[in-house]
Amino acid sequence: MTKKVVANKYDYDFQNDSGFFYITDKKYMSSIESDGIILDFDEDNSLIGIEILDASKKFQVSKSALLNIKHFNALIVISKESIKITTELEIIKRNKVFPKCVEALTANILNLPSGTQGIAVTC
């Protein structure tokens, strides 16, 4: 079963090319990073945020395109050994919606419990 949350905040730092998708009413506990994608968890090991470094390069879009995100979705599959991150976003360009996807894989060094978590935000 997938544990899904809806993020209520999106910020894009144009100068540093970092996108942030997060929930504002949860207390941060720990983070794990994989290929420039940082996952934030609360005290219940629930996903509460994602930061994507060098976002324009990862999604192969211009920085200005990241100011026009329509929707973002991430699926995090956690096993005893690893964490697989799949992110998808839709940007609006010339009144058309373009999907983009980035994946990353890392070791489960935080010993997070196995399961599937998702986070989504509509901008």
C-alpha positions as CSV (number, residue, x, y, z in Angstrom):
1,M,0.0,0.0,0.0
2,T,1.3,3.5,-0.9
3,K,1.3,6.1,1.8
4,K,0.6,9.4,-0.1
5,V,0.7,12.9,1.1
6,V,-0.2,16.1,-0.6
7,A,2.5,18.8,-0.3
8,N,1.2,22.3,0.3
9,K,4.2,24.3,-0.7
10,Y,6.5,24.6,-3.7
11,D,9.4,27.0,-3.9
12,Y,12.0,27.3,-6.7
13,D,15.3,29.0,-6.0
14,F,16.2,30.4,-9.4
15,Q,19.7,31.5,-8.4
16,N,20.7,28.1,-6.9
17,D,18.5,26.0,-9.3
18,S,16.8,24.1,-6.5
19,G,13.2,23.0,-6.3
20,F,11.4,22.4,-2.9
21,F,8.2,20.4,-2.5
22,Y,7.1,20.1,1.1
23,I,4.5,20.0,3.8
24,T,4.6,22.9,6.1
25,D,2.8,21.5,9.2
26,K,5.1,18.5,9.9
27,K,8.2,18.5,12.1
28,Y,11.4,17.6,10.3
29,M,13.5,14.8,11.7
30,S,16.1,13.5,9.1
31,S,17.2,13.6,5.5
32,I,18.8,11.3,3.0
33,E,20.4,12.4,-0.3
34,S,20.7,10.6,-3.6
35,D,22.1,12.1,-6.8
36,G,21.1,15.6,-5.7
37,I,17.6,14.7,-4.6
38,I,17.1,15.2,-0.8
39,L,14.3,13.5,1.0
40,D,13.1,14.9,4.3
41,F,11.3,12.7,6.8
42,D,9.4,13.4,10.0
43,E,9.6,11.6,13.4
44,D,7.3,8.9,12.0
45,N,9.6,8.3,9.0
46,S,7.0,9.7,6.8
47,L,8.1,11.7,3.8
48,I,7.4,15.4,4.3
49,G,9.5,17.0,1.6
50,I,11.8,16.8,-1.4
51,E,14.5,19.1,-2.6
52,I,16.0,18.7,-6.1
53,L,19.4,20.3,-6.6
54,D,20.4,21.4,-10.1
55,A,16.7,20.9,-11.1
56,S,16.9,22.4,-14.5
57,K,19.8,20.1,-15.5
58,K,18.1,17.0,-14.0
59,F,14.8,17.6,-15.8
60,Q,16.5,19.1,-18.9
61,V,14.5,22.3,-18.9
62,S,15.3,25.9,-18.6
63,K,15.3,27.5,-15.2
64,S,12.4,29.8,-16.2
65,A,10.3,26.6,-17.1
66,L,10.6,25.5,-13.4
67,L,8.6,28.7,-12.5
68,N,5.7,27.2,-14.5
69,I,5.2,23.8,-12.9
70,K,1.6,22.5,-13.2
71,H,2.0,19.3,-11.2
72,F,4.7,17.3,-9.3
73,N,4.6,13.7,-8.1
74,A,7.2,11.5,-6.5
75,L,7.1,7.9,-5.6
76,I,9.6,6.6,-3.0
77,V,10.0,2.8,-2.8
78,I,11.9,1.8,0.4
79,S,13.4,-1.7,0.9
80,K,15.7,-2.9,3.6
81,E,18.7,-2.3,1.4
82,S,17.7,0.7,-0.9
83,I,15.5,3.7,-1.6
84,K,14.3,4.2,-5.2
85,I,13.1,7.7,-6.0
86,T,11.0,8.4,-9.1
87,T,9.9,12.0,-9.7
88,E,7.7,13.4,-12.3
89,L,6.7,16.9,-13.1
90,E,4.6,18.7,-15.7
91,I,5.6,22.1,-16.9
92,I,3.6,24.5,-19.0
93,K,5.4,25.8,-22.1
94,R,3.7,27.7,-24.9
95,N,0.3,26.7,-23.4
96,K,1.2,23.0,-23.6
97,V,2.0,20.6,-20.8
98,F,5.2,18.7,-21.0
99,P,6.0,15.8,-18.6
100,K,9.6,15.3,-17.3
101,C,10.9,12.4,-15.1
102,V,14.0,11.9,-13.0
103,E,15.0,8.7,-11.0
104,A,17.6,8.1,-8.3
105,L,18.7,5.1,-6.2
106,T,20.5,5.1,-2.9
107,A,21.3,2.8,0.0
108,N,18.9,2.8,3.0
109,I,21.4,4.2,5.4
110,L,18.7,5.5,7.8
111,N,17.2,2.0,8.1
112,L,13.8,3.4,7.2
113,P,11.0,0.8,7.3
114,S,10.2,-0.9,4.0
115,G,7.2,0.5,2.2
116,T,6.1,2.9,-0.6
117,Q,5.5,6.6,0.0
118,G,4.3,9.3,-2.4
119,I,4.1,13.0,-2.4
120,A,2.3,15.3,-4.8
121,V,1.7,19.0,-5.3
122,T,-0.4,20.9,-7.8
123,C,0.8,24.4,-8.5
